[in-house]
Amino acid sequence: MSDKRPIALFDSGVGGLTVLGELSKILPDEQLVYFGDTLRCPYGDRSVETIQKFSVEITKFLLNYDVKMIIAACNTVSAVALQSVADTAPQIPVIGVVESGCRAAVESSRTKKIGVIGTRATIGAGAYGKGIRAINPDITVFEKACPLLVHLVEEGEINKEIIDSVIKEYLSDLLAFGIDSLVLACTHYPLLYDAFLRCAGERVSLINGAEFTAKTAKKILAENNLLSNTRTGDDLFFATDITLQFERLAGVFLRGEKKKIEKVKL
């Protein structure tokens, strides 16, 4: 049996496209529906209540497309609003990026010292620290908010000197603690992967939650007999504001010819 309904994923902006890219690799027969709330990005500095409200609005929109799974491809949403999404879509699997990142970090760490960087909301919620310690209570977790990075990615400001300077400043405390694994707890951060490699050094393993989230999605779909064996439609892209940066990055992750990005108002 093959379930040809699409998989939906959403983010506050362009960062979730990193998850889409991984899904495209690991699940090539699945149609994907992506929603980027670019008009209201970033979420990281907003209140929990506001993030939950936005997440419910987007979930209701995505349900109109008869999706079989919703992925909160946003660490901030996964940390503070995943239950709100699940309550809005109780009939289908809902997953976030936090649990996958936690498990990957625990498997990676040798010294039991793990660093986590993300938005203020993600770090404030402490979801990664709790998740990692639930798997292995002997691990010490050092968490740090890095609010500037999402703004830089969304603005397309990837100048090497600027990015390296900002990242080095953010990582200085974590590296001084002796971490051997660093969780990129924001789906925007893998877009700066090379800069993190330069700044963190070879002895620190970078945990890209996008890859592990895609693997988790495949596992859950398989367990529930929801996998498709033939992709029947083009991927769909929606955004609340079509920025030049969104168009550029969507072009990187689109499969085949460039598709239309539809602007929507919630």
PyMOL commands that set and color helices and strands:
alter all, ss='L'
color gray80, all
select helices_A, chain A and resi 17-26+48-63+75-80+82-88+98-108+120-125+127-135+148-154+160-176+189-200+209-223+244-253
alter helices_A, ss='H'
color red, helices_A
select strands_A, chain A and resi 7-11+32-36+69-72+94-96+113-118+140-145+181-184+205-208+236-239+261-263
alter strands_A, ss='S'
color yellow, strands_A
deselect
rebuild
show_as cartoon
